[in-house]
Amino acid sequence: MSDVLDQSEIEALLAAVQAGGEKDAGSDAPVFGRKRVSTEPVEVKQYDFKRPERVSKDQMRALQTLHEAFARNFGASLSSFLRTIVEVKVATCEQMTYSEFTSGLPNPTSFNLVEADGLEGQMCLEVSPLIIYPIIDRLLGGNSQDLFIPQRPMTLIETRLIGNVTTRGLAALSEAWAGVRALAFHVSATESNPQLVQIVPPNEVVVVIGFELKMSNRAGTMNLCIPYNVIEPVMEQLSSQSWFAAAKQLKSKASEQQIAGTLGTAALEIAGILAETTMTLKDLLHLAVGDVIVTEKPARESVVVCVEGEDKFRASLGQYRGARALRIV
């Protein structure tokens, strides 16, 4: 009697057989059209036509690396400007639609439209009020301990003060992009409500780089939105190989000329060591006007010329147009 199945076990077996038959029937169905012959399992990925991936992963990594250098330079510039330690680091780097970007921003906020000489279109630089008002309080002499964050658009004075911060940020951004292309960024307009600004269609793909700013006991975010059609002319240069090659070329030519030109105007101290000798402290204390110090160096021997304290040349002592002179030998 132990081999007899009850009704529940029979229904379970029938369900398992039916599920296996449907699975086998579905596996023989053609995949990817009539030209496909092989029926081996194929990995199928979903593709959203509303959010196309127009920027490759290599280019996204290059963008992230580029803006990590910008974050370091901007943090150093902001720290010297505010006389306190400001840490700036890249938090996110992703691509999305412009409508998704604007819908996630607070209102009011500091929404700056940025243009670059050499590129068509506009970018967006958004700075959170959570870090804007501590910076303004710091510039006006406060300590940001019991600071109240107002929910209102910035005044003209506050906009002018925070403009000094964005100017330094765009200068650091131009320096970071110099390895790809020489670009000069500047703010063309400022708005408090991001929903009122439409620089591209809502479904246009944009690259959003999110930054995190920390200053003492305060923290906030900053977002740089770059539409794809703006950086499309330089997308080929953003691949890892061409980007590093451009940076190497810049280092070997333009950077070398700039450093050489700057060093060429630097002033150096040059001294001619006529002779050296030693004496006791007792003799030094008894020196008087008219005493003669005799050295062991012959008068006709060459003079050592030192540059910034380092022996560099040997020269002969003489006279030129009524002044003492040294001729390098």
C-alpha positions as CSV (number, residue, x, y, z in Angstrom):
1,M,0.0,0.0,0.0
2,S,3.0,2.3,0.3
3,D,3.3,2.5,-3.5
4,V,-0.1,4.1,-3.9
5,L,-0.1,7.9,-4.5
6,D,-2.7,10.2,-3.1
7,Q,-4.6,12.9,-5.1
8,S,-2.2,15.7,-4.2
9,E,0.9,13.8,-5.3
10,I,-0.8,13.0,-8.6
11,E,-1.6,16.6,-9.3
12,A,1.9,17.6,-8.4
13,L,3.4,15.1,-10.9
14,L,1.0,16.3,-13.6
15,A,1.9,19.9,-13.1
16,A,5.6,19.1,-13.3
17,V,5.2,17.1,-16.5
18,Q,3.1,19.9,-18.0
19,A,5.7,22.6,-17.1
20,G,8.5,20.5,-18.5
21,G,6.6,20.0,-21.8
22,E,6.0,23.8,-22.2
23,K,9.7,24.4,-21.5
24,D,10.9,21.9,-24.1
25,A,8.4,23.3,-26.6
26,G,9.6,26.8,-26.0
27,S,13.3,26.0,-26.4
28,D,12.8,24.9,-30.0
29,A,11.4,28.3,-31.0
30,P,13.7,30.4,-33.3
31,V,15.4,33.4,-31.7
32,F,16.5,36.7,-33.5
33,G,14.6,36.1,-36.7
34,R,14.4,33.5,-39.5
35,K,18.2,33.5,-40.4
36,R,19.2,32.1,-37.0
37,V,19.9,28.3,-37.3
38,S,21.4,27.5,-33.9
39,T,19.0,26.9,-31.0
40,E,21.6,27.0,-28.2
41,P,20.8,29.2,-25.2
42,V,21.5,32.9,-26.0
43,E,21.8,35.7,-23.5
44,V,19.1,38.2,-24.1
45,K,19.4,41.7,-22.7
46,Q,16.6,44.3,-22.4
47,Y,17.1,47.5,-24.4
48,D,15.2,50.7,-23.6
49,F,14.8,52.9,-26.7
50,K,13.8,55.8,-24.4
51,R,17.3,55.7,-22.7
52,P,19.9,54.6,-25.3
53,E,23.4,54.1,-24.1
54,R,25.2,56.5,-26.4
55,V,28.4,56.8,-24.3
56,S,30.6,53.6,-24.1
57,K,32.0,52.3,-20.9
58,D,35.5,53.3,-21.8
59,Q,34.4,56.8,-22.5
60,M,32.5,57.0,-19.2
61,R,35.7,55.8,-17.3
62,A,37.7,58.4,-19.1
63,L,35.2,61.1,-18.1
64,Q,35.3,59.9,-14.5
65,T,39.1,60.0,-14.5
66,L,39.2,63.4,-16.1
67,H,36.8,64.9,-13.5
68,E,38.5,63.2,-10.6
69,A,41.5,65.4,-11.5
70,F,39.1,68.4,-11.7
71,A,37.8,67.5,-8.2
72,R,41.3,67.5,-6.7
73,N,42.3,70.9,-8.4
74,F,38.9,72.5,-7.4
75,G,39.3,71.3,-3.8
76,A,42.7,72.8,-3.5
77,S,41.6,76.1,-5.1
78,L,38.5,76.3,-2.9
79,S,40.6,75.5,0.2
80,S,43.0,78.4,-0.4
81,F,40.1,80.7,-1.2
82,L,38.1,79.9,1.9
83,R,41.1,79.5,4.2
84,T,39.8,76.1,5.3
85,I,40.0,72.5,4.2
86,V,37.4,71.7,1.5
87,E,37.2,68.1,0.2
88,V,35.8,67.5,-3.3
89,K,35.4,64.0,-4.8
90,V,33.5,62.3,-7.6
91,A,30.4,60.5,-6.2
92,T,28.6,59.3,-9.4
93,C,29.2,59.3,-13.1
94,E,26.2,58.1,-15.2
95,Q,24.2,58.9,-18.2
96,M,20.4,59.6,-18.1
97,T,17.8,61.7,-19.8
98,Y,17.7,65.5,-19.2
99,S,14.2,65.2,-17.7
100,E,15.4,62.6,-15.1
101,F,18.3,65.0,-14.2
102,T,16.2,68.0,-13.6
103,S,13.4,66.1,-11.7
104,G,16.0,65.1,-9.1
105,L,17.2,68.6,-8.3
106,P,16.0,70.7,-5.4
107,N,14.1,74.0,-5.9
108,P,15.5,76.5,-5.3
109,T,19.1,75.8,-6.1
110,S,22.1,77.4,-7.8
111,F,21.6,76.4,-11.5
112,N,24.3,77.8,-13.7
113,L,24.4,77.5,-17.5
114,V,27.9,77.0,-18.7
115,E,29.3,77.5,-22.2
116,A,32.6,76.4,-23.6
117,D,34.5,78.1,-26.4
118,G,34.9,75.6,-29.2
119,L,31.8,73.5,-28.3
120,E,28.2,74.2,-29.4
121,G,25.5,74.1,-26.8
122,Q,25.3,74.6,-23.1
123,M,26.1,72.6,-20.0
124,C,24.7,72.8,-16.5
125,L,26.5,73.2,-13.2
126,E,24.2,72.8,-10.2
127,V,25.4,73.5,-6.6
128,S,23.2,72.4,-3.7
129,P,22.1,75.1,-1.2
130,L,23.3,72.8,1.6
131,I,26.9,73.8,0.7
132,I,26.2,77.2,-0.9
133,Y,25.1,78.9,2.3
134,P,27.9,77.5,4.5
135,I,30.4,78.9,1.9
136,I,28.6,82.3,1.8
137,D,28.6,82.3,5.6
138,R,32.4,81.5,5.6
139,L,33.1,84.3,3.2
140,L,31.2,86.8,5.4
141,G,33.1,85.8,8.5
142,G,30.8,83.2,10.1
143,N,31.7,79.7,11.4
144,S,28.6,77.8,10.0
145,Q,27.9,76.2,13.4
146,D,24.2,77.2,13.8
147,L,23.6,78.2,10.2
148,F,20.0,78.2,8.9
149,I,19.5,77.1,5.3
150,P,16.7,79.3,3.8
151,Q,14.3,77.9,1.3
152,R,14.4,80.9,-1.1
153,P,16.3,82.0,-4.2
154,M,19.6,83.6,-3.6
155,T,19.9,87.4,-3.5
156,L,22.1,89.4,-5.8
157,I,24.8,89.7,-3.2
158,E,24.7,85.9,-2.5
159,T,24.8,85.2,-6.2
160,R,27.8,87.5,-6.6
161,L,29.6,85.8,-3.7
162,I,29.0,82.3,-5.0
163,G,30.1,83.5,-8.5
164,N,33.6,83.6,-7.2
165,V,33.4,79.9,-6.3
166,T,32.0,78.9,-9.7
167,T,34.6,80.9,-11.5
168,R,37.4,79.0,-9.7
169,G,35.5,75.8,-10.5
170,L,35.4,76.5,-14.2
171,A,39.1,77.4,-14.2
172,A,39.9,74.0,-12.7
173,L,37.5,72.4,-15.2
174,S,39.4,74.1,-18.1
175,E,42.6,72.8,-16.7
176,A,41.3,69.2,-16.4
177,W,40.0,69.3,-20.0
178,A,43.2,70.6,-21.4
179,G,44.4,67.0,-21.9
180,V,41.6,66.4,-24.4
181,R,41.0,69.9,-25.9
182,A,41.8,73.4,-24.9
183,L,38.4,74.7,-23.6
184,A,37.5,78.0,-21.8
185,F,34.4,77.6,-19.7
186,H,32.3,80.5,-18.5
187,V,28.8,81.0,-17.0
188,S,26.3,82.5,-19.4
189,A,23.2,82.6,-17.1
190,T,22.1,81.7,-13.6
191,E,18.7,80.3,-12.5
192,S,17.2,79.2,-9.2
193,N,14.4,76.9,-10.6
194,P,15.9,74.1,-12.8
195,Q,12.5,73.2,-14.2
196,L,12.4,76.5,-16.1
197,V,15.6,75.8,-18.0
198,Q,15.5,73.5,-21.1
199,I,18.8,73.4,-22.8
200,V,18.0,70.2,-24.6
201,P,14.9,68.1,-25.2
202,P,13.6,66.2,-22.2
203,N,14.5,62.8,-23.7
204,E,18.0,63.8,-24.8
205,V,20.9,61.8,-23.3
206,V,23.1,63.7,-20.9
207,V,26.2,62.7,-18.8
208,V,25.8,63.7,-15.2
209,I,28.9,63.8,-12.9
210,G,28.0,64.1,-9.3
211,F,30.5,65.6,-6.8
212,E,30.4,65.6,-3.0
213,L,31.8,68.7,-1.2
214,K,32.7,68.6,2.5
215,M,33.7,71.7,4.5
216,S,34.3,71.2,8.3
217,N,30.9,70.1,9.6
218,R,28.9,70.8,6.4
219,A,28.5,68.8,3.2
220,G,26.6,69.2,0.0
221,T,26.5,68.1,-3.6
222,M,27.4,69.5,-7.0
223,N,26.3,68.2,-10.4
224,L,27.8,68.8,-13.8
225,C,25.4,67.9,-16.6
226,I,26.9,67.6,-20.1
227,P,24.5,66.9,-23.0
228,Y,25.8,64.3,-25.4
229,N,25.4,66.6,-28.4
230,V,27.8,69.1,-26.7
231,I,30.7,66.7,-26.3
232,E,30.0,64.6,-29.4
233,P,32.8,66.3,-31.4
234,V,35.4,65.2,-28.7
235,M,34.0,61.7,-28.0
236,E,36.6,60.0,-30.0
237,Q,39.3,61.6,-28.0
238,L,37.8,60.4,-24.7
239,S,38.7,56.8,-25.3
240,S,41.4,55.7,-22.9
241,Q,44.2,55.3,-25.4
242,S,43.7,58.5,-27.3
243,W,43.1,60.5,-24.1
244,F,46.4,59.4,-22.5
245,A,48.2,59.9,-25.8
246,A,46.9,63.5,-26.0
247,A,48.0,64.1,-22.4
248,K,51.4,62.7,-23.2
249,Q,51.7,64.9,-26.3
250,L,50.6,67.9,-24.3
251,K,53.2,67.1,-21.7
252,S,56.0,66.8,-24.2
253,K,55.3,69.9,-26.3
254,A,53.1,72.6,-24.9
255,S,53.8,71.9,-21.2
256,E,57.5,71.8,-21.9
257,Q,57.5,75.2,-23.7
258,Q,55.4,76.7,-20.9
259,I,57.7,75.5,-18.2
260,A,60.8,76.6,-20.1
261,G,59.4,80.0,-20.8
262,T,58.5,80.5,-17.1
263,L,61.9,79.3,-15.8
264,G,63.7,81.5,-18.4
265,T,62.6,84.6,-16.5
266,A,63.6,83.3,-13.0
267,A,66.3,85.3,-11.2
268,L,69.4,83.4,-9.9
269,E,72.0,84.5,-7.5
270,I,75.6,84.2,-8.9
271,A,78.7,84.6,-6.6
272,G,82.4,84.4,-7.3
273,I,84.4,82.8,-4.6
274,L,87.8,84.5,-4.7
275,A,89.5,82.5,-2.0
276,E,88.9,80.6,1.2
277,T,90.9,80.1,4.4
278,T,90.5,79.3,8.1
279,M,91.4,81.2,11.3
280,T,90.9,80.8,15.0
281,L,88.2,82.5,16.9
282,K,90.8,84.4,18.9
283,D,92.3,85.9,15.7
284,L,88.8,86.8,14.5
285,L,88.0,88.7,17.7
286,H,91.2,90.7,17.3
287,L,90.7,91.8,13.7
288,A,91.0,95.5,13.1
289,V,91.0,97.9,10.2
290,G,94.1,97.5,8.1
291,D,94.8,93.9,9.0
292,V,95.6,91.6,6.1
293,I,94.2,88.1,5.8
294,V,96.5,85.8,3.8
295,T,95.1,82.8,2.0
296,E,96.8,79.8,0.5
297,K,95.4,80.4,-3.0
298,P,97.6,82.0,-5.6
299,A,96.4,85.3,-7.0
300,R,96.5,84.0,-10.6
301,E,94.4,80.9,-10.0
302,S,90.9,80.8,-11.4
303,V,87.8,81.9,-9.4
304,V,85.0,79.5,-8.7
305,V,81.6,80.8,-9.8
306,C,78.6,79.5,-7.8
307,V,75.0,79.5,-8.9
308,E,72.5,79.5,-6.0
309,G,75.3,78.1,-3.8
310,E,76.4,75.3,-6.2
311,D,79.8,75.3,-7.9
312,K,79.1,75.7,-11.6
313,F,82.0,77.4,-13.5
314,R,85.6,78.5,-13.2
315,A,86.4,82.1,-14.3
316,S,89.3,84.6,-14.4
317,L,89.0,87.8,-12.5
318,G,89.3,91.1,-14.4
319,Q,87.7,94.5,-15.2
320,Y,85.1,95.5,-17.7
321,R,84.0,99.1,-18.3
322,G,85.2,100.2,-14.9
323,A,83.6,97.3,-13.0
324,R,84.9,94.0,-11.7
325,A,84.1,91.1,-14.0
326,L,84.5,87.4,-14.3
327,R,85.3,85.6,-17.6
328,I,84.2,82.0,-17.8
329,V,87.0,79.7,-18.7
